[in-house]
Amino acid sequence: MKKTEPHSSRSQQLEGAGLGFLIGFAGLLAFQLLGELVVRLLAIPVPGPVAGLLFMSVFLLVRKRTKASEPEPLLNASSLLLAHLSLLFVPAGVGIMTHIDRIKDQWLSISVALIIASFVTLFVTAWSLKILIRFMNKPEPE
């Protein structure tokens, strides 16, 4: 005989997933707010969301060191946002279409800036990866 589940279990699962997403999203926004506050209070020339991302990274690293479980709501919210990341490019596409005349006039300087920025980003990413690999391969003290 097949086991039947109560009718409310599916709605409870959906409510739990929705609540988990809201808690995770609130956590993401809290880290962004913390980053904005620190950047503005200390007048650091870094975007607030980048500082918030650094704070969240430190939080997750400390949590991992203490052998705590992964924060499930944060994982759910970030996974859902990443699944719909392409929607965030729509405003950029609209901006390009709006300023197409300006882009036509300054195509050379924009192209040079993009090429230089790409190489700098590639270099910094490779350098950061090299340092992180060295850091991660360091034996842990017992």
C-alpha positions as a Python dict, from the first residue, in 0.01 Angstrom:
ca = {
    (1, 'M'): (0, 0, 0),
    (2, 'K'): (117, 346, -86),
    (3, 'K'): (172, 589, 200),
    (4, 'T'): (-22, 908, 169),
    (5, 'E'): (104, 1239, 296),
    (6, 'P'): (-124, 1492, 459),
    (7, 'H'): (-250, 1767, 230),
    (8, 'S'): (-82, 2036, 436),
    (9, 'S'): (272, 1896, 398),
    (10, 'R'): (322, 2041, 47),
    (11, 'S'): (200, 2385, 151),
    (12, 'Q'): (419, 2367, 462),
    (13, 'Q'): (718, 2284, 243),
    (14, 'L'): (646, 2580, 18),
    (15, 'E'): (599, 2810, 317),
    (16, 'G'): (925, 2684, 466),
    (17, 'A'): (1108, 2742, 137),
    (18, 'G'): (960, 3090, 102),
    (19, 'L'): (1042, 3180, 459),
    (20, 'G'): (1391, 3037, 418),
    (21, 'F'): (1441, 3251, 108),
    (22, 'L'): (1319, 3561, 290),
    (23, 'I'): (1551, 3496, 583),
    (24, 'G'): (1843, 3435, 345),
    (25, 'F'): (1763, 3743, 140),
    (26, 'A'): (1740, 3948, 459),
    (27, 'G'): (2084, 3812, 552),
    (28, 'L'): (2226, 3917, 217),
    (29, 'L'): (2075, 4263, 255),
    (30, 'A'): (2208, 4285, 612),
    (31, 'F'): (2563, 4222, 491),
    (32, 'Q'): (2516, 4480, 215),
    (33, 'L'): (2387, 4731, 471),
    (34, 'L'): (2682, 4658, 698),
    (35, 'G'): (2917, 4718, 405),
    (36, 'E'): (2745, 5045, 317),
    (37, 'L'): (2761, 5165, 677),
    (38, 'V'): (3130, 5083, 719),
    (39, 'V'): (3225, 5239, 384),
    (40, 'R'): (3034, 5559, 456),
    (41, 'L'): (3152, 5590, 817),
    (42, 'L'): (3517, 5530, 730),
    (43, 'A'): (3501, 5709, 391),
    (44, 'I'): (3662, 5413, 215),
    (45, 'P'): (3659, 5440, -168),
    (46, 'V'): (3504, 5094, -211),
    (47, 'P'): (3143, 5017, -306),
    (48, 'G'): (2933, 4917, -5),
    (49, 'P'): (2814, 4588, -157),
    (50, 'V'): (3177, 4485, -215),
    (51, 'A'): (3259, 4553, 151),
    (52, 'G'): (2945, 4362, 249),
    (53, 'L'): (3059, 4070, 35),
    (54, 'L'): (3392, 4071, 216),
    (55, 'F'): (3215, 4072, 553),
    (56, 'M'): (2995, 3782, 443),
    (57, 'S'): (3302, 3591, 323),
    (58, 'V'): (3471, 3639, 660),
    (59, 'F'): (3149, 3529, 834),
    (60, 'L'): (3130, 3212, 623),
    (61, 'L'): (3500, 3135, 673),
    (62, 'V'): (3468, 3173, 1051),
    (63, 'R'): (3157, 2958, 1045),
    (64, 'K'): (3342, 2691, 846),
    (65, 'R'): (3636, 2698, 1090),
    (66, 'T'): (3397, 2637, 1380),
    (67, 'K'): (3257, 2335, 1192),
    (68, 'A'): (2908, 2487, 1188),
    (69, 'S'): (2667, 2377, 919),
    (70, 'E'): (2614, 2589, 612),
    (71, 'P'): (2350, 2858, 656),
    (72, 'E'): (2071, 2698, 452),
    (73, 'P'): (1859, 3013, 405),
    (74, 'L'): (2160, 3205, 274),
    (75, 'L'): (2240, 2922, 34),
    (76, 'N'): (1878, 2906, -90),
    (77, 'A'): (1851, 3282, -144),
    (78, 'S'): (2184, 3311, -322),
    (79, 'S'): (2109, 3010, -545),
    (80, 'L'): (1775, 3154, -650),
    (81, 'L'): (1927, 3496, -721),
    (82, 'L'): (2209, 3339, -924),
    (83, 'A'): (1956, 3139, -1126),
    (84, 'H'): (1798, 3468, -1237),
    (85, 'L'): (2120, 3668, -1271),
    (86, 'S'): (2065, 3730, -1642),
    (87, 'L'): (1771, 3959, -1559),
    (88, 'L'): (2017, 4204, -1405),
    (89, 'F'): (2172, 4265, -1747),
    (90, 'V'): (1848, 4407, -1891),
    (91, 'P'): (1905, 4760, -1746),
    (92, 'A'): (2260, 4760, -1887),
    (93, 'G'): (2127, 4668, -2232),
    (94, 'V'): (1868, 4943, -2213),
    (95, 'G'): (2140, 5189, -2110),
    (96, 'I'): (2349, 5093, -2411),
    (97, 'M'): (2054, 5143, -2643),
    (98, 'T'): (1978, 5479, -2484),
    (99, 'H'): (2334, 5608, -2523),
    (100, 'I'): (2421, 5452, -2859),
    (101, 'D'): (2518, 5789, -3010),
    (102, 'R'): (2767, 5856, -2731),
    (103, 'I'): (2910, 5506, -2775),
    (104, 'K'): (2952, 5568, -3150),
    (105, 'D'): (3142, 5891, -3079),
    (106, 'Q'): (3374, 5742, -2817),
    (107, 'W'): (3414, 5383, -2934),
    (108, 'L'): (3795, 5393, -2938),
    (109, 'S'): (3839, 5511, -2578),
    (110, 'I'): (3570, 5269, -2458),
    (111, 'S'): (3741, 4980, -2640),
    (112, 'V'): (4085, 5065, -2499),
    (113, 'A'): (3943, 5095, -2147),
    (114, 'L'): (3765, 4759, -2181),
    (115, 'I'): (4078, 4582, -2308),
    (116, 'I'): (4301, 4726, -2035),
    (117, 'A'): (4042, 4653, -1765),
    (118, 'S'): (4008, 4294, -1891),
    (119, 'F'): (4383, 4234, -1869),
    (120, 'V'): (4407, 4394, -1525),
    (121, 'T'): (4115, 4182, -1404),
    (122, 'L'): (4273, 3868, -1546),
    (123, 'F'): (4604, 3946, -1377),
    (124, 'V'): (4448, 4028, -1038),
    (125, 'T'): (4229, 3716, -1052),
    (126, 'A'): (4526, 3491, -1132),
    (127, 'W'): (4735, 3654, -858),
    (128, 'S'): (4450, 3617, -604),
    (129, 'L'): (4398, 3254, -702),
    (130, 'K'): (4769, 3184, -658),
    (131, 'I'): (4760, 3333, -307),
    (132, 'L'): (4439, 3147, -218),
    (133, 'I'): (4578, 2814, -338),
    (134, 'R'): (4888, 2870, -126),
    (135, 'F'): (4667, 2963, 172),
    (136, 'M'): (4432, 2665, 129),
    (137, 'N'): (4717, 2414, 96),
    (138, 'K'): (4872, 2530, 424),
    (139, 'P'): (4845, 2249, 683),
    (140, 'E'): (4605, 2330, 965),
    (141, 'P'): (4747, 2339, 1321),
    (142, 'E'): (4609, 2067, 1545),
}
